[in-house]
Amino acid sequence: MMEQRVYGVMGISSIMANWNADFSGYPKTTSKGEIFGSDKAFKYPMKKMWDENGEKVLYIKSMTTVSDKNNAVNIIPRTLLERYNHLFHSEDTTDANKVLANLFDAIDVKNFGATFAEKGCNISITGAVQFGQGFNKYADSTPQEQQILSPFRDAKASQKAKDGEEAKNSSLGTKIVSDEAHYFYPFSINPKAYKEYVELGVTQGYTQEDYQKFKETALCAATSFATNAKVGCENEFGLFIETQEDVYLPNLATYIQFEHNNEEKNIIRVNCSNLLQEFATRINAVEIYYNPFTTKLETDISDVKMYHIFTRKEL
């Protein structure tokens, strides 16, 4: 089991894209109008990337086929139990230790935890990795609404037409994006979260290998997740502070500032040296990842290693 704790911040840039929409289609906001992205928005691309790389991922949408009474085949999402059966080839959920061992074999559960309430088994696992909400730090971000012309006529429009006239034009759609937004997500990793499960013998705990897989995926999953709404979203920043197990740090995203610059590179400032000095002898390493072609990094942290976020080369 890994001994050190890890605290950090992940940054996502969104240029003419929609990183996390609410049910209206607009970028998600608080009641005060602050744009933010949920932790689920960050975790989902990571799960997709793990799934595409052949890792076992439990909490992700997958489809199956069923036939109705007329023998018509329908495609529907699997239930949690069906997904569990599909991954682990087991329908027995009465043996709690076996279910726990299977759950910890899924990489998303190993990182983010799980709630598994099925017949004969009610399990809740608090994840070693915890993400906060990612708030946009670019004050001038505004939503843009684009009209999209469909190549097809809307058949339903004919029902509303007067005198039974058919709709003669193609239908219109809407795509909503942010002109520019920069989200910063705080996170923490506590390997001791699985201590009791290690004692039960159902897992080896959160290991250094688990951390490296998390780190590698967190640094590029947003960039790799190129859906229609997410094209234009990419990883732009990563801060990782590895500490001894008795160090407890606050939300580090509050120590980060973003400054937009139309003429030159954007500026990301990380100023938390006063905080870290209090734990100087108990901090093992500090790493910052960013794109030096688009971003100027300013920090007051000493003994920090800088890396190119895409190539991983030290700067």
C-alpha positions in Angstrom: 0.0 0.0 0.0 1.3 3.5 -0.9 2.3 5.4 2.2 2.4 9.1 1.1 -0.7 11.3 0.6 -1.1 13.4 -2.5 -2.7 16.8 -2.9 -3.1 18.7 -6.1 -5.0 20.6 -8.8 -6.0 19.6 -12.3 -6.7 22.4 -14.9 -8.9 22.1 -18.0 -9.1 24.7 -20.8 -12.3 25.0 -22.8 -12.1 27.0 -26.0 -15.4 27.2 -28.0 -16.5 24.0 -26.2 -18.8 23.0 -23.4 -16.9 21.1 -20.7 -19.9 20.5 -18.4 -23.4 21.5 -19.4 -26.5 21.7 -17.2 -29.9 20.4 -18.3 -30.5 23.6 -20.3 -27.4 23.0 -22.4 -25.6 26.0 -21.0 -22.3 25.7 -19.0 -23.1 24.6 -15.4 -23.2 27.6 -13.0 -23.9 28.2 -9.2 -26.8 30.2 -8.0 -24.3 33.2 -8.0 -23.6 32.7 -11.7 -20.1 31.2 -11.2 -19.2 28.7 -14.0 -18.0 25.3 -12.7 -17.5 21.7 -13.7 -18.6 18.8 -11.5 -16.2 16.1 -10.3 -18.2 13.7 -12.5 -17.3 15.7 -15.6 -13.6 15.2 -14.9 -13.9 11.5 -13.9 -15.9 10.5 -17.0 -13.1 11.0 -19.6 -10.8 9.1 -17.3 -13.2 6.2 -17.1 -13.6 6.3 -20.9 -9.8 6.3 -21.4 -9.3 3.4 -19.0 -12.1 1.5 -20.7 -10.6 2.0 -24.1 -7.2 0.8 -22.8 -8.7 -2.5 -21.7 -9.0 -1.8 -17.9 -12.0 -3.0 -16.0 -14.4 -0.1 -15.4 -17.6 -0.7 -13.6 -19.4 2.6 -13.4 -19.7 3.5 -17.0 -22.6 3.3 -19.4 -22.6 0.1 -21.6 -25.3 -1.3 -23.8 -27.0 -4.6 -24.3 -29.8 -5.9 -26.5 -33.2 -7.3 -25.5 -36.2 -8.6 -27.5 -39.7 -7.4 -26.7 -42.9 -9.5 -27.1 -42.9 -8.9 -30.8 -39.3 -10.2 -31.1 -38.1 -6.7 -32.0 -34.6 -6.1 -30.8 -34.0 -3.0 -28.6 -30.7 -1.6 -27.4 -30.8 -0.5 -23.8 -28.2 0.4 -21.0 -27.2 -2.3 -18.7 -28.2 -2.2 -15.0 -25.5 -2.1 -12.4 -25.9 -5.8 -11.7 -25.8 -6.6 -15.4 -22.6 -4.5 -15.8 -21.1 -6.3 -12.8 -22.0 -9.7 -14.4 -20.5 -8.6 -17.7 -17.2 -7.6 -16.2 -16.7 -10.3 -13.6 -18.7 -13.2 -15.2 -20.5 -13.8 -11.9 -24.1 -13.5 -10.9 -23.6 -14.3 -7.2 -23.7 -11.2 -5.0 -24.2 -13.0 -1.7 -20.5 -13.5 -0.9 -19.5 -10.0 0.3 -15.8 -10.7 0.3 -15.9 -12.0 -3.3 -17.9 -9.0 -4.4 -15.4 -6.6 -2.6 -12.5 -8.3 -4.3 -14.2 -7.9 -7.7 -15.0 -4.3 -7.0 -11.4 -3.4 -6.1 -10.4 -5.1 -9.4 -12.2 -2.3 -11.3 -9.8 0.6 -11.7 -12.6 3.3 -11.3 -13.7 1.7 -8.0 -10.0 1.5 -6.9 -9.7 5.2 -7.4 -13.1 6.8 -6.8 -14.9 4.2 -4.6 -18.4 2.7 -5.2 -21.9 2.2 -3.9 -23.1 -1.3 -4.7 -26.5 -2.2 -3.4 -27.8 -5.4 -4.9 -29.6 -8.5 -3.7 -27.8 -9.9 -0.7 -25.1 -7.3 -0.7 -25.0 -3.6 0.3 -21.5 -2.1 0.0 -20.3 1.5 0.2 -16.6 2.2 -0.5 -15.2 5.7 0.1 -12.6 6.3 -2.7 -9.0 7.0 -2.0 -9.1 9.8 -4.7 -11.5 12.7 -4.0 -12.1 15.5 -6.4 -13.7 18.9 -5.6 -15.7 21.0 -8.0 -13.7 22.7 -10.7 -14.4 26.4 -10.8 -13.7 28.6 -13.9 -11.1 31.2 -13.1 -11.5 33.2 -16.3 -13.8 36.1 -15.3 -14.8 37.1 -18.9 -16.1 33.7 -20.0 -19.4 33.9 -21.9 -21.7 31.3 -23.5 -22.2 31.3 -27.2 -25.3 29.8 -28.9 -24.9 28.5 -32.4 -27.7 27.6 -34.8 -27.1 24.3 -36.6 -29.0 23.3 -39.8 -30.0 19.6 -39.9 -29.9 17.9 -43.3 -33.3 16.4 -42.6 -36.9 17.7 -42.5 -38.6 17.5 -39.1 -41.6 15.1 -39.7 -43.2 16.3 -36.4 -43.4 19.8 -37.7 -46.1 18.7 -40.2 -48.4 17.9 -37.3 -48.3 21.5 -36.2 -48.6 23.0 -39.7 -51.9 24.6 -40.7 -54.2 22.8 -43.1 -52.1 19.7 -42.9 -49.2 21.2 -44.9 -45.9 19.3 -44.7 -42.9 21.0 -43.3 -40.8 22.0 -46.3 -37.5 23.0 -44.6 -34.8 21.2 -42.7 -34.9 21.4 -39.0 -32.7 23.7 -36.8 -30.7 22.6 -33.9 -28.6 24.5 -31.3 -25.1 24.0 -30.0 -24.1 26.0 -26.9 -20.4 26.5 -26.0 -18.2 28.8 -23.8 -16.0 31.1 -25.8 -13.3 30.4 -23.3 -13.2 28.9 -19.8 -10.5 27.6 -17.5 -11.5 25.1 -14.8 -9.3 24.2 -11.8 -10.1 21.0 -9.9 -8.7 20.3 -6.4 -8.1 16.7 -5.5 -6.5 14.6 -2.7 -5.4 11.0 -2.4 -5.6 9.1 0.9 -4.2 5.6 0.6 -5.4 4.8 4.2 -9.0 5.0 3.0 -8.7 1.2 2.2 -7.0 0.1 5.4 -9.9 -1.9 6.7 -10.3 -3.7 3.3 -6.6 -4.6 3.3 -7.2 -6.2 6.7 -10.1 -8.2 5.3 -7.8 -9.5 2.5 -9.9 -8.3 -0.4 -7.4 -5.8 -1.7 -3.7 -4.8 -1.5 -4.8 -1.2 -0.9 -4.1 1.8 -3.0 -0.6 1.2 -4.4 2.1 3.3 -6.1 1.1 1.6 -9.4 -2.5 2.7 -8.9 -1.3 6.3 -8.3 0.8 6.3 -11.5 -2.1 5.1 -13.5 -4.3 7.8 -12.1 -1.7 10.5 -12.7 -1.0 9.5 -16.3 -4.7 9.4 -17.1 -5.6 12.6 -15.3 -3.0 14.5 -17.2 -4.4 13.6 -20.7 -8.0 12.2 -20.5 -9.7 15.5 -21.2 -7.5 16.0 -24.3 -8.2 12.5 -25.5 -12.0 12.8 -25.0 -12.9 14.4 -28.3 -16.7 14.3 -28.5 -18.6 17.0 -30.4 -19.1 19.1 -27.2 -15.7 18.4 -25.8 -13.6 19.2 -28.9 -11.7 22.3 -27.7 -11.4 21.0 -24.1 -7.9 19.9 -23.1 -5.7 19.4 -20.1 -3.6 22.5 -19.4 -2.4 22.2 -15.9 -1.5 19.6 -13.2 -0.1 20.2 -9.7 0.9 17.2 -7.6 2.2 17.5 -4.0 3.3 14.3 -2.4 3.5 14.4 1.4 4.1 12.2 4.3 0.9 10.4 5.6 0.4 12.9 8.5 0.1 16.0 6.4 -3.4 17.5 5.7 -3.6 20.3 3.2 -6.6 22.5 2.3 -8.2 23.1 -1.2 -5.1 24.1 -3.3 -7.2 25.5 -6.1 -7.8 28.6 -4.0 -4.1 29.4 -4.2 -4.2 29.5 -8.1 -4.9 32.5 -10.2 -5.5 32.6 -14.0 -4.8 35.7 -16.1 -5.9 35.8 -19.7 -3.6 37.5 -22.3 -4.8 38.2 -25.8 -1.3 39.2 -27.1 1.0 36.6 -25.4 0.7 33.5 -23.3 -1.9 33.1 -20.6 -0.5 33.2 -17.0 -1.2 30.7 -14.3 0.1 31.7 -10.8 0.6 29.2 -8.0 1.4 31.0 -4.8 1.2 28.7 -1.8 4.8 28.7 -0.4 3.7 30.1 2.9 1.4 27.2 3.4 3.9 24.6 2.3 6.7 26.0 4.4 4.8 24.9 7.5 5.2 21.3 6.3 8.6 21.7 4.6 10.2 18.6 6.2 7.2 16.4 5.5 6.8 17.2 1.7 8.4 14.6 -0.5 8.0 16.2 -3.9 6.2 18.9 -5.8 5.5 18.6 -9.6 3.8 21.0 -12.0 2.7 20.1 -15.5 1.6 22.7 -18.1 1.8 23.7 -21.7 4.7 26.1 -22.2 3.6 27.1 -25.7 0.3 28.6 -24.4 1.0 29.3 -20.7 3.5 31.1 -18.6 3.8 29.5 -15.2 4.6 31.7 -12.2 5.1 30.1 -8.7 6.7 30.9 -5.4 7.1 27.2 -4.6 10.8 26.2 -4.2 12.2 22.8 -5.2 9.4 22.3 -7.7 9.9 20.2 -10.9 8.2 21.5 -14.1 7.1 19.2 -16.9 5.5 19.7 -20.3 2.0 18.4 -19.8 1.8 16.5 -23.2 5.4 15.3 -23.7 6.2 14.8 -19.9 9.6 16.2 -20.6 11.2 18.2 -17.7 11.3 21.9 -18.4 
